[in-house]
Amino acid sequence: MKTFVYLVLLIVCSCMAAGAAVAGIPVAHPNIVLTTRDAALIRASLGRYPLFDAQYNELKSSVDKAIAQPIDVPIPVDAAGYTHGRHKQNYKDMYGAGLLYSITGEARYASFVRTMLLRYAMVYPTLGNHPAGNGPAPGRLFWQTLNEAVWLVNVAQAYDCVYEWIPAHERATIESQLLRPMATFFSVDHARELDRIHNHGTWTAAAVGMLGYAMRDQSLVDLALYGTRKDKTGGFFRQLDLLFSPDGFYLEGPYYMRYAMEPFYLFAQAVENNQPELHIFEYRDRLLKKAVYCGIQLTTSSGQFFPINDALKEKTYETPEFVIALDMAFRQYGADPALLGIARRQKSVMISGAGLTIARALSASGSAVMFPYASVEFTDGPDGERGGIGILRSGINEDQETLLMKYAGHGKEHGHFDALTFVFYDQNRDIVQDYGAARFLNVEQKFGGRYLPETQSYARQTIAHNTVTVDERSQHDANQDAADEHSAVRHFFSTEDPAFQIMSAVDSGSTSGVWMQRTMAMVTDTRLRKPVVIDIVRIVSAAEHQYDLPFYYLGQLIGTNVSLKAHDTEQHPMGTSNGYQHLWNEAEGTASGTVRISWLAGARYYSLLSAADSNTTVYCTRIGANDPNFNLRHDPGVMLRTHGPTATFASVLEPHGVWDGTMEISEDAYPNMTGVRVAASTSEGTVVDITGKGGLHWVMMVTHRAASATARHTIAAHDTVYTWTGNAALKK
């Protein structure tokens, strides 16, 4: 009889185990990101790898300090003050304590997590919408649901780590009073957020899904993976499908790509650990691997993310979110030595099996290989057909010129109206900048740390960017829905000749009735110390328009050949709306011939030379008008203005000379380039004549026809016939 009962129990247990395996729910905790196997490996490896030990000891010190203090779970009242910071620190402390319990087995860490969760279980049912919440998705603990999702991503991992230590009746309280109501809040009350194709949606899906794995609730996991209707019209897979191009470029831009990489990788690891049959890391031809490499290429060689769309310019790949993504990619996709160069610069690893893997590799590698920054193009859109980003580079990482042109899609809520804009870096600093976003993150005095009103009134407007504004109106009249339906179109991109790298794109939908093509080249010549940039903008319309092309340089203006009238006693804004109201008109003058503007930045001089005629007005501008709260940086700019149905702006940007204030050295403060002239500009193409010292003479030719590497082009102008084959040519 006993044998029969034993066999029945064995069969039942086997069926339960098989059922759990089919459902993707393993038995052991933890198994979301940190696993029991990883915890054992970490425990055995402590004291062997300096970088990992440093991170571990830092975490232990922080958590030990936290558990020695009284627990505080305050009623939320502010958007970036004490209560916001306290709830943020609480999830960090719980997450760290959960990790330490799994690694050390010390009950005091598990007890801290349990006590904190029980306190939250008392407070959470009493909360309504956050008093500082605004917009359609206010949180309860935080002013927006996004922060609440980040809280739950961390707390789900902490709960997973201590799950088996907490008594069943207390788990029931924590789940019924806190965790399940939060899951309902995200998946029912704010179902739109979970299904949203946006970084908010990714964080929300990851939070619900990771909680589902922690509580062994496959229904929650399926909501997270496939959307609130569980039909893949929303949720994690849909976000993977629509937020990335086949190249790994992220729709919202590099800054928010950096932020979204954490939930994408953490939830993917949870899926891999619990439902390996989904092959999540292989999805879309290893999309998550491509995203990490794309993310690195979308930084300067010093690690600063290009500030495309809403972005804070301080962010680098040392940010914790990207540390997590890089560590996990290194472990998941193979130990690429090139990633170790970035990891060494990050000086940080996550406390996980992935972090241990990269710390071990760093200890064994000696001097890590530097990441191979390259000239590269990334397409945008799920199918790669919504424009893209072109990046041209020249020089070693320590002193690399980098030119980026944006012809990607708008970027949804965080997009800027800036088709065909560009940025230029040298000396590991901004030379011609993108403003980024107007925001002081988590600074309570500045609008609660949220996006300032000037993000909308200035930073997102077309005139805030290095691209053409038509009739002082932003592209798409600053309408996001219209902008999301349109993107510029890639014309061509070529880096086959390192001395003549070139990219071109066309925009024909941002302003009704106006067609625009921008072509930018990086040209190396042995007679010049550094490569120069050639910039050609051709604009065509059937109607008369005003065309403004600004260049937002960073540095000290040192000279110009334009006779400027300085408004040094009374200044007025450049306009009344669409960002113009935030630009002071500091000086202006009428140009004829080549316009030269020179400035000093760092240890080098820079000169912008632009073709001009008697119809061109030059303005010296400065950001900061109509800014009573001093929310904007007061950065300089120069603007070229012309009128007509058609117009062609042709410019050369030349780095030159040396300046050393310590040694009192100034060399070659004047540019080598002396003249820029539009020799011809027709429907066939544009020809630009460029001259310089010592007999330097270039002729740049670019097609406006369909891109073709073999097509032959001919333009006759002023008794001269220009011919070339392919999309563009530079004759020296």
C-alpha positions in Angstrom: 0.0 0.0 0.0 2.8 2.4 1.0 4.5 1.6 -2.3 1.3 2.3 -4.2 0.9 5.7 -2.4 4.5 6.5 -3.1 4.1 5.8 -6.8 1.0 7.9 -7.0 2.7 10.8 -5.3 5.7 10.4 -7.6 3.5 10.4 -10.7 1.6 13.5 -9.4 4.8 15.3 -8.6 6.2 14.3 -12.0 3.1 15.6 -13.7 3.3 18.8 -11.8 6.9 19.3 -12.7 6.1 18.6 -16.3 3.2 21.0 -16.2 5.5 23.7 -14.7 8.1 23.1 -17.4 5.5 23.4 -20.2 4.2 26.6 -18.6 7.7 27.9 -18.4 7.6 28.1 -14.6 10.6 26.6 -12.8 10.6 25.6 -9.2 13.6 27.3 -7.8 14.1 30.9 -6.7 15.8 33.1 -7.7 15.4 32.7 -11.5 14.5 36.0 -13.0 17.9 37.6 -13.8 20.1 36.3 -11.0 19.9 32.5 -10.8 20.8 30.1 -8.0 23.7 28.9 -10.2 24.9 32.5 -10.7 24.7 33.2 -7.0 26.8 30.2 -6.2 29.4 31.2 -8.9 29.6 34.7 -7.4 30.0 33.4 -3.9 32.9 31.2 -5.0 34.5 34.0 -7.0 34.6 36.8 -4.4 38.1 38.0 -3.9 39.3 37.0 -7.4 38.3 39.8 -9.7 39.0 43.4 -8.6 36.3 45.2 -10.5 33.6 42.8 -9.4 34.8 42.9 -5.8 34.7 46.7 -5.9 31.1 46.7 -7.1 30.1 44.0 -4.6 31.7 45.8 -1.7 30.1 49.1 -2.7 26.7 47.4 -2.8 27.3 45.7 0.5 28.3 48.9 2.2 25.3 50.7 0.8 22.8 48.0 1.8 24.4 47.5 5.3 24.0 51.2 5.9 20.4 51.1 4.7 19.4 48.2 7.0 20.9 49.9 10.0 18.5 52.9 9.5 14.8 53.0 10.3 12.6 52.1 7.3 10.7 55.0 5.8 7.9 54.5 3.4 6.5 58.1 3.1 3.3 59.2 1.6 4.2 60.6 -1.9 4.0 64.4 -2.2 6.6 65.6 -4.7 8.0 65.0 -8.2 11.7 65.2 -7.4 12.0 66.0 -3.7 12.4 63.8 -0.6 9.5 61.4 -1.1 10.4 60.8 -4.7 14.1 60.2 -3.8 13.1 58.0 -0.8 11.0 55.6 -2.8 13.7 55.5 -5.5 16.3 54.6 -2.8 14.0 52.1 -1.2 13.8 50.0 -4.4 17.5 50.2 -4.9 18.1 49.0 -1.3 15.6 46.2 -1.6 17.1 45.1 -4.9 20.6 45.1 -3.4 19.5 43.3 -0.3 17.9 40.6 -2.4 21.1 40.0 -4.3 23.1 39.9 -1.1 20.8 37.4 0.5 21.0 35.1 -2.6 24.8 35.3 -2.5 25.6 35.2 1.2 22.5 33.4 2.6 22.5 36.0 5.5 18.9 36.3 6.8 19.3 39.9 7.8 19.1 40.9 4.1 16.0 38.8 3.4 14.4 40.2 6.6 15.0 43.8 5.4 13.3 43.1 2.1 10.4 41.4 3.8 9.9 44.2 6.3 10.1 46.9 3.6 7.6 45.0 1.4 5.1 44.6 4.3 5.4 48.3 5.0 4.6 49.1 1.3 1.7 46.6 1.5 0.2 48.8 4.3 0.7 52.1 2.5 -0.1 51.2 -1.2 -3.8 50.4 -0.8 -4.3 53.9 0.7 -2.8 55.8 -2.2 -4.7 57.5 -5.1 -3.0 59.2 -8.0 0.2 61.0 -7.1 -0.5 64.6 -6.1 2.2 65.9 -8.5 1.1 63.7 -11.4 0.3 65.3 -14.7 -0.6 63.9 -18.1 -2.6 60.8 -18.9 -0.5 58.3 -16.8 0.0 59.5 -13.2 1.5 57.0 -10.8 0.8 56.4 -7.2 4.2 56.1 -5.6 5.7 58.4 -8.2 4.4 61.3 -10.4 4.3 59.1 -13.5 3.7 55.4 -14.1 7.2 55.1 -15.7 8.9 55.6 -12.4 6.5 53.1 -10.8 7.4 50.5 -13.4 11.1 51.0 -12.8 10.4 50.5 -9.0 8.6 47.2 -9.8 11.3 45.9 -12.1 13.7 46.2 -9.2 11.4 45.0 -6.5 10.3 41.9 -8.6 13.9 40.9 -8.6 14.3 41.5 -4.9 11.1 39.5 -4.2 12.4 36.6 -6.4 15.6 36.5 -4.4 13.9 36.2 -1.0 10.6 34.5 -2.0 11.3 31.2 -0.3 12.6 32.8 2.9 9.3 34.8 3.5 6.6 32.8 5.2 3.6 31.9 3.0 1.1 34.0 5.0 3.3 37.1 4.6 3.8 36.4 0.9 0.0 36.3 0.7 -0.2 39.8 2.3 2.6 41.2 0.1 1.0 39.9 -3.1 -2.6 40.7 -2.3 -2.0 44.2 -0.8 0.9 45.4 -3.0 2.2 43.3 -5.9 -1.0 42.1 -7.5 -2.7 45.6 -7.2 0.3 47.1 -8.9 0.1 44.5 -11.7 -3.6 45.4 -12.0 -2.7 49.1 -12.0 -0.4 48.6 -14.9 -2.3 46.0 -17.0 -5.9 47.3 -16.4 -5.9 50.9 -15.2 -3.1 51.8 -17.5 -3.4 49.1 -20.1 -2.4 51.7 -22.8 1.0 52.1 -21.1 1.7 48.3 -21.2 0.8 48.2 -24.9 2.5 51.5 -25.8 5.2 51.4 -28.4 7.5 53.6 -26.3 10.1 53.2 -23.6 7.3 53.6 -21.0 5.6 50.6 -22.5 8.8 48.5 -22.4 9.4 49.3 -18.7 5.8 48.5 -17.9 5.8 45.2 -19.8 9.1 44.2 -18.1 7.7 45.1 -14.7 4.5 43.0 -15.1 6.3 40.1 -16.8 9.1 39.9 -14.2 6.6 40.1 -11.4 4.7 37.3 -13.1 7.8 35.1 -13.1 8.6 36.0 -9.5 5.0 35.0 -8.4 4.9 32.1 -10.8 1.9 33.6 -12.6 2.0 32.8 -16.3 -1.1 34.9 -17.0 0.8 38.0 -16.0 3.8 36.9 -18.1 1.6 36.4 -21.1 0.1 39.9 -20.7 3.6 41.3 -20.7 4.8 39.3 -23.6 1.8 39.6 -25.9 -0.1 42.7 -24.7 -3.3 43.2 -22.7 -5.3 41.2 -25.3 -2.6 38.5 -25.4 -2.6 38.6 -29.2 0.7 40.4 -29.8 -0.9 43.7 -30.7 0.9 45.1 -27.7 3.5 44.1 -25.1 7.1 43.1 -25.3 7.3 41.3 -28.6 5.4 44.1 -30.3 7.8 46.6 -28.8 10.7 44.6 -30.2 9.0 44.6 -33.6 8.2 48.3 -33.9 10.7 50.2 -31.8 13.8 49.0 -33.6 15.0 48.9 -37.2 16.6 45.8 -38.6 20.0 47.5 -37.8 19.2 47.9 -34.1 18.5 51.6 -34.3 15.9 52.7 -31.7 12.9 54.8 -32.8 13.1 57.4 -30.0 16.8 58.2 -30.5 20.1 57.3 -28.7 19.2 58.9 -25.4 16.0 56.9 -24.9 17.6 53.8 -26.5 20.1 53.9 -23.6 17.3 54.1 -21.1 15.2 51.3 -22.7 18.1 48.9 -23.0 17.8 48.0 -19.3 14.2 46.6 -19.4 14.7 45.0 -22.8 17.7 43.1 -21.5 16.5 42.3 -18.0 13.1 41.0 -19.2 14.8 39.1 -22.1 17.0 37.4 -19.5 13.9 36.5 -17.4 12.3 35.0 -20.5 15.4 33.1 -21.4 15.7 31.7 -17.8 12.0 30.7 -17.6 10.9 30.1 -21.2 14.0 29.2 -23.2 11.8 27.7 -25.9 11.0 31.3 -27.0 14.6 31.9 -28.0 14.2 35.6 -27.1 17.9 36.5 -27.6 17.7 35.2 -31.2 14.6 37.2 -32.0 14.7 39.3 -35.2 18.1 38.0 -36.1 19.7 38.8 -32.7 18.2 42.2 -32.6 19.2 42.9 -29.0 22.8 42.3 -29.9 22.6 44.7 -32.8 21.0 47.3 -30.4 24.0 47.3 -28.1 26.5 47.7 -30.9 24.3 50.4 -32.5 24.0 52.2 -29.1 27.8 52.4 -28.8 28.2 53.7 -32.4 25.7 56.4 -31.4 28.1 57.9 -29.0 31.2 60.0 -29.4 34.5 58.2 -28.9 34.5 59.6 -25.4 31.1 57.9 -24.7 28.6 60.8 -24.9 25.3 59.8 -26.6 24.4 61.9 -29.5 21.7 64.3 -28.3 19.1 63.5 -31.0 15.5 64.2 -30.0 14.8 64.8 -26.3 18.2 64.2 -24.6 20.3 65.3 -21.7 23.8 65.8 -23.0 25.5 64.6 -19.9 24.6 61.0 -20.5 27.3 58.6 -21.6 27.6 54.8 -21.9 28.7 54.8 -18.3 25.1 55.1 -17.3 23.9 52.1 -15.3 21.3 51.1 -17.9 23.9 50.6 -20.5 26.3 48.8 -18.1 23.6 46.2 -17.7 23.0 45.9 -21.4 26.7 45.6 -22.3 27.4 43.0 -19.6 24.5 40.9 -20.6 25.3 41.1 -24.3 28.9 40.1 -23.7 27.8 37.0 -21.8 24.9 36.1 -24.1 26.4 36.7 -27.5 30.0 35.8 -27.1 33.0 37.4 -25.5 33.8 40.2 -28.0 37.1 41.8 -26.9 35.9 45.1 -28.5 33.2 45.4 -25.8 35.8 45.1 -23.0 37.2 48.5 -24.1 33.9 50.0 -23.3 33.5 48.0 -20.1 36.9 49.2 -18.9 35.8 52.8 -19.5 32.5 52.1 -17.7 34.4 51.1 -14.5 31.3 49.2 -13.4 29.6 45.8 -13.7 26.2 44.5 -12.6 26.1 42.1 -9.7 25.0 39.1 -11.7 26.5 36.2 -13.7 26.9 38.6 -16.6 28.8 41.1 -14.5 31.0 38.3 -13.2 31.7 37.1 -16.7 32.9 40.5 -17.9 34.9 41.2 -14.8 36.7 37.9 -15.2 37.4 38.7 -18.9 38.7 42.2 -17.9 41.1 40.6 -15.4 42.4 38.2 -18.0 42.7 40.6 -20.9 45.3 43.1 -19.7 44.8 46.1 -21.9 41.5 45.9 -23.6 41.0 46.4 -27.3 39.4 49.8 -28.0 35.9 49.7 -29.6 36.2 50.2 -33.4 34.2 53.4 -33.9 33.5 53.6 -37.6 31.7 55.6 -40.3 28.3 53.9 -40.4 24.7 54.3 -41.4 21.7 53.0 -39.5 18.3 52.7 -41.0 15.1 53.6 -39.1 11.7 52.0 -38.9 10.7 48.4 -38.4 11.4 47.6 -42.0 14.3 50.0 -42.3 12.4 52.2 -44.7 12.0 55.3 -42.7 15.2 57.2 -43.3 18.0 56.8 -40.9 21.1 58.3 -39.3 24.5 58.8 -41.1 27.7 59.1 -39.2 31.1 60.0 -40.8 34.3 59.7 -38.7 37.9 60.4 -39.2 40.9 60.1 -36.9 41.8 58.1 -33.8 39.4 57.8 -30.8 41.4 60.4 -28.7 40.9 63.1 -31.3 38.2 62.0 -33.7 36.1 64.2 -36.0 32.6 63.0 -36.0 29.8 64.3 -38.3 26.2 63.0 -37.8 23.2 63.8 -40.1 19.7 62.9 -39.0 17.2 61.8 -41.7 15.3 59.4 -39.4 11.6 59.2 -38.4 10.3 61.7 -35.9 10.6 59.7 -32.7 7.1 60.0 -31.3 6.6 62.0 -28.1 10.3 62.6 -27.7 10.9 63.6 -31.3 12.2 66.9 -32.6 11.1 68.7 -35.8 14.6 68.6 -37.3 14.8 66.6 -40.5 18.2 67.0 -42.1 19.9 68.5 -39.1 23.5 67.7 -38.2 26.0 67.8 -35.3 29.8 67.9 -35.5 32.3 66.9 -32.8 36.1 67.3 -32.5 38.5 67.1 -29.6 35.8 65.0 -27.8 33.6 68.1 -27.6 30.6 69.7 -29.3 31.7 72.0 -32.1 28.4 72.5 -33.8 25.8 71.3 -31.3 22.3 70.1 -31.0 20.6 71.7 -28.0 19.0 68.4 -26.7 16.2 68.9 -24.3 15.4 71.7 -21.8 15.4 69.8 -18.6 17.2 69.5 -15.3 16.5 65.9 -14.4 15.4 65.4 -10.7 16.1 69.0 -9.9 13.0 70.0 -7.9 13.5 73.7 -8.4 13.3 73.3 -12.1 9.7 72.3 -12.7 10.0 69.3 -10.5 12.8 67.9 -12.6 10.5 67.3 -15.5 10.8 68.5 -19.0 10.6 72.3 -18.9 8.1 74.2 -21.0 11.0 75.5 -23.2 11.5 71.9 -24.5 8.3 72.4 -26.4 8.6 76.2 -27.1 12.3 76.0 -28.2 14.3 72.8 -28.1 11.9 70.7 -30.3 11.3 73.5 -32.8 13.1 73.5 -36.1 15.0 76.7 -35.6 16.7 75.2 -32.6 18.6 72.8 -34.9 21.2 73.1 -37.7 18.7 72.7 -40.5 16.6 75.0 -42.7 13.5 76.6 -41.3 10.9 77.8 -43.9 9.0 81.0 -43.2 9.7 80.9 -39.5 7.5 77.9 -39.1 8.6 74.5 -37.7 8.4 71.4 -39.8 4.9 69.9 -39.8 3.8 73.0 -37.9 5.2 71.2 -34.9 2.4 68.6 -35.1 3.6 65.3 -33.7 1.0 63.1 -35.4 1.8 64.6 -38.8 5.5 64.2 -38.2 5.1 60.5 -37.2 3.6 59.8 -40.6 6.6 61.2 -42.4 10.4 60.8 -42.6 13.2 62.0 -44.8 14.5 59.6 -47.4 18.0 58.3 -47.6 19.6 59.3 -50.9 23.0 57.8 -50.7 25.8 57.0 -48.2 29.3 56.1 -49.2 32.5 55.7 -47.2 34.5 53.6 -49.7 37.0 56.4 -50.1 38.3 57.4 -46.6 39.4 60.7 -48.1 35.9 61.5 -49.4 33.2 60.2 -47.2 29.7 61.4 -48.1 26.0 61.1 -47.3 22.9 62.6 -48.7 19.1 62.6 -47.9 16.0 64.2 -49.2 13.0 65.7 -47.3 9.9 66.6 -49.3 7.1 66.3 -46.7 8.1 68.4 -43.7 6.9 71.7 -45.2 4.1 71.7 -47.8 5.4 72.5 -51.3 9.1 72.5 -50.3 11.6 69.9 -51.5 15.0 69.9 -49.8 18.2 67.8 -50.2 21.2 68.0 -47.9 24.5 66.4 -48.8 27.4 66.4 -46.4 30.9 65.2 -47.0 34.1 64.7 -44.9 37.1 65.4 -47.0 40.8 64.7 -46.2 43.6 66.5 -47.9 47.3 66.2 -47.1 47.6 70.0 -47.3 45.3 70.4 -44.3 45.9 69.4 -40.7 42.4 68.0 -40.3 39.5 66.9 -42.5 37.0 69.5 -43.5 33.2 69.2 -43.9 31.4 70.3 -47.0 27.7 71.0 -46.6 25.3 71.5 -49.5 21.6 72.2 -49.0 19.4 72.6 -52.1 15.8 73.8 -51.6 13.1 73.9 -54.3 9.6 75.4 -54.2 7.1 76.9 -56.7 6.4 79.8 -54.3 8.5 82.5 -52.6 9.8 81.7 -49.1 12.2 82.8 -46.4 14.9 80.2 -45.7 16.9 80.3 -42.5 19.9 78.1 -41.9 21.4 78.3 -38.4 24.7 76.9 -37.1 24.9 76.6 -33.3 28.6 76.6 -32.7 30.1 76.3 -29.3 33.1 78.5 -28.6 34.3 82.1 -28.6 33.7 84.1 -31.8 37.0 85.5 -32.8 36.4 87.0 -36.3 34.2 87.4 -39.4 34.5 89.1 -42.7 30.9 90.4 -42.5 30.3 94.0 -41.5 28.0 93.5 -38.6 25.7 96.0 -36.9 25.9 95.0 -33.3 22.7 95.5 -31.2 24.8 96.3 -28.1 22.4 98.7 -26.4 19.0 97.2 -27.3 18.2 93.7 -28.4 15.0 92.1 -29.7 14.0 88.5 -30.3 14.3 87.1 -33.8 10.5 86.4 -33.9 7.4 85.8 -31.8 6.8 82.0 -32.1 8.1 78.6 -33.2 11.3 79.0 -31.2 12.3 82.4 -32.7 11.0 84.1 -29.6 13.8 82.5 -27.6 16.6 83.8 -29.9 18.2 87.2 -29.3 19.3 89.1 -32.4 22.7 90.3 -31.2 24.0 91.5 -34.6 23.3 91.4 -38.3 24.9 92.3 -41.6 24.4 91.8 -45.4 26.8 89.4 -47.1 28.2 89.2 -50.5 30.6 86.6 -51.6 32.0 84.1 -49.1 30.8 84.6 -45.5 33.5 83.6 -42.9 32.7 83.1 -39.2 35.6 81.9 -37.0 35.6 80.8 -33.4 37.9 79.2 -30.8 37.0 76.0 -29.0 39.3 74.0 -26.8 42.8 73.9 -28.4 41.7 74.5 -32.0 40.2 77.1 -34.3 37.1 76.5 -36.5 35.9 78.5 -39.5 32.6 78.3 -41.3 32.7 79.6 -44.9 29.4 79.9 -46.7 28.5 81.0 -50.2 26.4 84.1 -50.2 25.0 86.7 -52.5 23.5 90.2 -52.0 20.2 88.5 -50.9 21.8 86.8 -47.9 21.6 88.3 -44.4 23.8 87.0 -41.6 22.6 87.1 -38.0 24.5 86.5 -34.8 22.0 85.0 -32.4 22.0 83.8 -28.8 19.6 81.5 -27.1 17.8 82.9 -24.0 15.2 85.5 -25.0 11.8 85.3 -23.3 13.2 83.1 -20.6 12.2 84.7 -17.3 13.1 81.6 -15.3 16.6 81.2 -16.9 15.8 77.7 -18.1 17.8 77.9 -21.3 21.5 77.8 -21.9 22.7 81.1 -23.5 24.6 79.5 -26.4 25.6 81.4 -29.5 24.7 80.8 -33.1 25.0 82.2 -36.6 22.1 82.2 -39.0 22.1 82.6 -42.8 18.8 84.0 -44.3 17.8 84.2 -47.9 14.6 84.4 -49.9 13.3 82.9 -53.1 11.4 80.0 -54.5 14.7 78.1 -54.7 17.9 78.5 -52.8 21.2 76.7 -52.3 23.3 76.9 -49.2 26.9 75.8 -49.6 29.3 75.8 -46.7 32.7 74.5 -45.6 33.5 73.9 -42.0 37.3 73.8 -41.4 39.1 72.9 -38.1 42.5 74.6 -38.2 45.4 75.8 -36.1 46.5 75.4 -32.5 45.8 77.4 -29.4 47.5 76.8 -26.0 46.8 79.3 -23.3 49.3 77.8 -20.9 52.2 78.0 -23.4 50.8 81.2 -25.0 50.8 79.6 -28.5 48.5 80.5 -31.3 49.1 79.1 -34.8 47.1 79.3 -38.0 44.2 81.2 -36.5 43.0 82.0 -40.0 41.5 79.2 -42.2 43.2 77.7 -45.1 40.0 77.7 -47.1 39.2 81.1 -48.6 36.2 80.9 -51.0 33.0 78.9 -51.5 30.8 79.6 -54.5 27.8 77.8 -56.0 28.8 77.4 -59.6 25.6 75.7 -60.6 22.5 74.3 -59.1 19.8 72.7 -61.2 17.4 69.8 -61.1 20.3 67.7 -62.4 22.7 68.6 -59.5 24.7 71.2 -57.7 28.3 72.2 -58.3 30.3 74.0 -55.7 33.6 75.7 -56.3 36.0 75.8 -53.3 39.3 77.6 -53.1 42.0 77.9 -50.5 45.5 79.0 -49.8 48.5 77.7 -51.8 46.4 77.1 -55.0 44.0 74.7 -53.3 41.0 74.3 -55.6 38.2 71.7 -55.3 35.0 71.2 -57.3 32.3 69.3 -55.5 29.4 67.9 -57.6 26.3 66.1 -56.3 23.3 64.7 -58.1 19.7 65.6 -57.4 18.5 62.7 -59.5 17.8 59.2 -58.3 20.8 57.6 -56.6 23.0 55.6 -58.9 26.6 54.6 -58.7 26.9 54.4 -62.5 24.8 57.3 -63.8 26.6 60.0 -65.8 25.7 63.6 -65.1 26.4 66.8 -67.0 25.8 70.4 -66.1 26.7 73.4 -68.3 27.0 76.8 -66.5 28.9 80.0 -67.4 30.7 78.5 -70.3 31.9 75.6 -68.2 30.7 72.0 -68.5 30.8 69.9 -65.4 30.6 66.1 -65.8 30.8 63.2 -63.3 29.8 59.6 -62.8 27.9 58.4 -59.8 26.1 60.2 -57.0 28.9 62.7 -56.2 32.4 63.6 -57.1 35.2 65.8 -55.8 37.8 67.0 -58.2 40.9 68.5 -56.8 
